[in-house]
Amino acid sequence: MKFMIGQVVHHRLFDYRGVIVESHPTFHHTDEWYRKVARTRPSKDKPWYRVLVHGTPDVTYVAERNLEEDRTGEPIAHPLLQPFFDSFQGGYYSRGPRVS
């Protein structure tokens, strides 16, 4: 897989930035969703990522071929960042140790 959880990425087609919160080696969504949403018909046999979209409350599911590394080095703003990550440095978010 090209990208990792916590990495800030840029969507090539829709020109938004976001942070990866989940990754799958192949497509893990419904066929109905794929028919309705995945208009460019990216391969289901390649990696897909769940992404928190900068400046919105949106969470998207994106094929790897539509993503590229974000080169701004800037953090993103999203209401769900805190449950996933603790800190940001060098284009990556990370999670510190959790105490139960």
Buried (B, 14 or more C-beta within 10 A) or exposed (E): EBBEBBBBBBBEEEEBBBBBBBBBEEBEBEEEEBEEEBEEEBEBEBBBBBBBBBEBEEBBBBBBBBBEEBEEEEBBEBEEBEEBBEEBEEBBBEEEEEEE
